[in-house]
Amino acid sequence: MSVSEHTLAKHLAATGLGLFFLNVGIAHFTDPAWFEPIVPPVLGDARFWVYASGVAEILVGAGLLVPRTRRAAGMATAVTLVLLYWANLHMWVNDVPLDGRTFATHWHVLRGLAQIAMIAVALWVGHWIPRTSNIDRGQPFP
């Protein structure tokens, strides 16, 4: 992969992740009742937390789309994903139904792996992962 292909891949990943978060963030406002069951009860008012997480997801999504804000948005996205996993963990541990159905353990494990992958991509597109390859340094392979 050339340097320009690497840069394009990063841009496309940032755009895809940004659009994903914008879409999910907006869904928190268009259908908040869908998200409410997975808010851990210890947090209190579920609707507040659905809206708060929706705002966070819209902000990180928009930030990932703008190259100038991508570095900060990459870290903010990673932190947001770590914090929001609490809802997924609550759903798994307490067998909370979503849309009237519960999910088997393997689906929760896959969801956790997807969360880790999204964290890695967010850090990568935000330039938080150290440069380790010649391509990252703008140099061709030997």
Steps between C-alpha positions, in 0.01 A plus 500: 500500500646834400506804725213659307297177523572490873382860538189424294427193714525712814273766353242242391510329841454835676212588269330164549538507877391864511185434298424194712517705821294783351231250401495323838511832687201632306314173570532579872267796436267346243438181701627548857272228638698241303820588691349546847492132609879466477576801722624357831235580767767630740538804271145616563293675233552283191362759258760755618784253437362402161497866395842567656658205321325606178658844525841342564463271199393786273796710615760227451344404167518857373853536636618192312370643173709818525875443446591795724313350799572135424783457752293623796191320369694174471586507870152625595347214300719243674406639843132512403513137387658392828236686702209382287604137527356510850152490343594198288651326801183572701296352216716185500538441874135571578361336185316820409274454196523737207203510267352219709788258458808410696830401345721196548844541653678466164317810370611699802858382452484605133359837609791544741748413225330750269532762774874428529537522121318835491726631777806394302370661180414822685851519645653416162310764303574752777874428472522371859650164406879536467650474155660162465517425130693659218171597335397695811831688475443575133783268396480211256561147615861387461 
